[in-house]
Amino acid sequence: MNPWQRPVVAAAFGQVLRELRQQRGLTQEGLADVGGFDRTYPSLLERGLRTPTLSVLFRLADCLGVSAPSLVQMTFARLLPKSTSASH
């Protein structure tokens, strides 16, 4: 499967989101509360069933204490083959 297809990108973003959320000690419901999202939305993102809009990406980054570009970069790194990501 092409690494740039929406389901692949959504799954990679979901993995990054879950790791950052857990590192910050937030539950999915806690993240939803802090970000003003529906309580089910973080779960949908983490499972790759939804992709965030650009404005939501900025809100998520703010809630997690990272920059939006770093969220995108972490997701991009997940999509690269292991041998390629080591050289970046």
C-alpha positions, -999 to 999 in steps of 0.1 A, spaced: 0 0 0 12 35 -9 24 52 23 7 85 13 -28 70 11 -53 84 36 -58 53 57 -20 49 61 -14 85 70 -44 85 94 -31 54 112 4 69 115 -10 101 129 -32 81 153 -1 63 166 17 96 172 -13 112 188 -17 82 212 19 82 222 20 119 229 -13 118 248 -1 89 270 33 106 276 14 136 290 -8 115 312 -40 124 294 -69 100 288 -88 103 255 -116 120 274 -91 144 291 -77 154 257 -112 159 244 -120 181 274 -88 202 271 -93 206 234 -130 212 233 -136 181 212 -164 155 214 -153 129 239 -152 102 211 -131 123 187 -96 114 201 -104 77 198 -115 81 162 -82 99 154 -61 74 173 -77 44 155 -72 61 121 -109 64 114 -107 102 111 -81 127 100 -79 161 116 -85 194 98 -57 219 98 -74 239 126 -79 208 147 -42 199 141 -32 232 157 -56 226 186 -43 191 192 -7 204 191 -15 231 216 -32 206 240 -2 183 238 24 211 242 41 205 208 41 225 176 18 216 147 49 212 124 64 187 149 32 167 149 33 165 111 70 156 112 65 128 137 37 114 115 59 118 84 87 99 101 63 70 108 55 68 71 91 64 60 108 31 57 130 24 87 163 27 68 153 61 53 140 76 85 174 71 102 191 93 77 167 123 83 
